Amino acid sequence: MKMLASCMFCSFALAACGGAAPAPAAPAETPAAPATAAAAPSGPIKPIGEATVGDTSKCPVSGEEFVVTADSPKVEHEGKTYYFCCSGCAKKFASDPAKYLTKKD
């Protein structure tokens, strides 16, 4: 009986200590938002077609306010550079600029 109790105790001890508890995970750091959407629009909103890198503007297709970055999708049309919130909007605009330039800002 003592032998059985000893075996059970050892089994329990090995099972309980067999795998050390994992170290607590480090607190999750909040990743920096991507540059294209990171900066919250601030400052005056430049009219569509007049914005440059660093300006806050509106996407001519979606109407979303965003900060223009060097990586922002753009389309040249009739001597102006139009910036977009995403490449999908740039493609839509390129296929029919008049449709989007007649919208009210």
Secondary structure, 3 states (H helix, E strand, C coil): CHHHHHHHHHHHHHHHHCCCCCCCCCCCCCCCCCHHHHCCCCCCECCCCCCCCCCEEECCCCCCEEECCCCCCEEEECCEEEECCCHHHHHHHHHCHHHHHCCCC
